[in-house]
């Protein structure tokens, strides 16, 4: 008996769309649910080397919560290739500058660090407000 494997052609054309409201939800718990949908682990046809996941639209990404003192203690680092160029930003500052980055960075850390992971991350659509341009895809609301 042969083992069944998913094929890329079967999943590229018919992806489901999910709508997630991030208001009042914890960053880590929400990110793990989103990463599970993006990778396709919520389906019985999950195959590690094929992108079987679905599209996810997140609204109200600026209204996520963090437990404890993470708004002040959590740091995001960036640097150029020059010496002494390390810059750090707290989560509270990042929320005012780029509110969607917090969720994007968290979800990206939970996906594979390969070309396949980059493709999975491109299926994530983040919006700071409650409006999004994906009404035509009829996204299912995800609790």
C-alpha positions in Angstrom: 0.0 0.0 0.0 1.4 3.4 -1.0 1.6 6.4 1.3 -0.5 9.3 0.1 1.2 12.7 -0.3 -0.4 16.1 -1.1 0.6 17.8 -4.4 1.1 21.5 -4.9 -1.4 21.7 -7.8 -4.2 20.4 -5.6 -4.0 23.3 -3.1 -2.9 26.4 -5.0 -6.3 27.1 -6.6 -8.7 26.4 -3.8 -7.6 27.9 -0.5 -10.1 28.9 2.2 -10.0 32.4 3.6 -10.3 33.0 7.3 -11.0 36.3 9.1 -9.5 36.8 12.6 -10.4 39.7 14.9 -7.3 40.3 17.1 -8.9 42.7 19.4 -8.2 41.8 23.0 -6.3 38.6 22.2 -2.9 37.6 23.4 -0.1 37.8 20.8 1.4 34.4 21.4 -1.8 32.4 21.6 -3.2 34.2 18.5 0.1 33.7 16.6 0.1 30.0 17.2 -3.4 29.6 15.9 -2.6 31.6 12.8 0.6 29.7 12.2 -1.3 26.4 12.4 -3.7 27.6 9.7 -1.0 28.9 7.5 1.0 25.7 7.5 -2.2 23.6 7.0 -1.8 21.6 10.3 -5.5 22.0 10.9 -6.3 19.8 8.0 -6.1 16.0 7.7 -4.2 16.4 4.4 -1.2 18.1 6.0 2.1 17.3 4.3 5.3 19.0 5.6 6.9 19.7 2.2 3.8 21.1 0.5 2.0 24.4 1.3 -1.4 23.0 2.2 -2.4 26.0 4.3 -5.1 28.6 3.9 -5.2 32.4 3.7 -5.6 34.4 6.9 -6.8 38.0 7.2 -6.2 39.6 10.6 -8.1 42.9 11.5 -7.6 45.1 14.6 -3.9 44.0 14.8 -3.2 47.2 16.8 -5.5 46.1 19.6 -3.6 42.9 20.7 -2.6 42.4 24.3 0.5 41.1 26.0 0.7 39.7 29.5 2.8 41.1 32.3 5.3 43.9 31.6 6.0 42.8 28.0 5.0 46.1 26.5 8.0 47.7 28.2 10.4 44.7 28.6 10.1 43.0 25.1 12.6 44.5 22.6 12.8 44.3 18.9 16.2 44.6 17.4 17.4 45.7 14.0 20.7 46.6 12.5 22.5 47.4 9.4 25.8 45.8 8.4 27.9 48.6 10.0 29.5 48.5 13.4 27.5 50.0 16.2 24.3 50.1 14.2 22.2 48.0 16.6 18.9 49.7 17.3 16.3 48.5 19.8 12.6 49.3 20.1 10.2 48.3 22.8 6.9 46.6 22.0 5.0 49.8 23.0 7.0 51.9 20.6 6.5 49.3 17.9 2.8 49.4 18.4 2.7 53.1 17.6 5.2 52.9 14.7 4.1 49.7 13.0 1.3 47.9 14.8 1.1 45.0 12.3 4.8 44.1 12.8 4.3 42.6 16.3 1.9 39.9 15.0 3.9 39.4 11.8 7.2 38.9 13.7 5.5 36.5 16.1 3.9 34.4 13.4 7.1 34.4 11.3 9.0 32.9 14.2 6.5 30.0 14.3 6.8 29.1 10.6 9.6 27.1 8.9 12.8 29.1 8.1 12.8 28.1 4.4 11.4 29.3 1.1 8.2 27.4 2.0 7.9 29.4 5.2 8.3 32.6 3.2 5.4 31.5 1.0 3.3 30.6 4.0 3.9 34.1 5.5 2.8 35.7 2.2 -0.7 34.2 2.8 -1.0 36.3 6.0 -2.8 39.7 5.5 -2.6 42.1 8.5 -4.5 45.3 9.0 -4.4 47.7 11.9 -8.0 48.8 11.6 -11.3 47.0 11.2 -11.5 47.4 7.5 -9.9 45.1 4.9 -10.1 44.8 1.1 -10.8 41.1 1.0 -14.6 41.1 1.2 -14.9 39.5 -2.3 -13.2 36.3 -1.0 -15.9 35.8 1.6 -13.6 34.9 4.5 -15.0 32.7 7.3 -14.9 34.2 10.7 -12.5 32.3 13.0 -13.1 32.3 16.8 
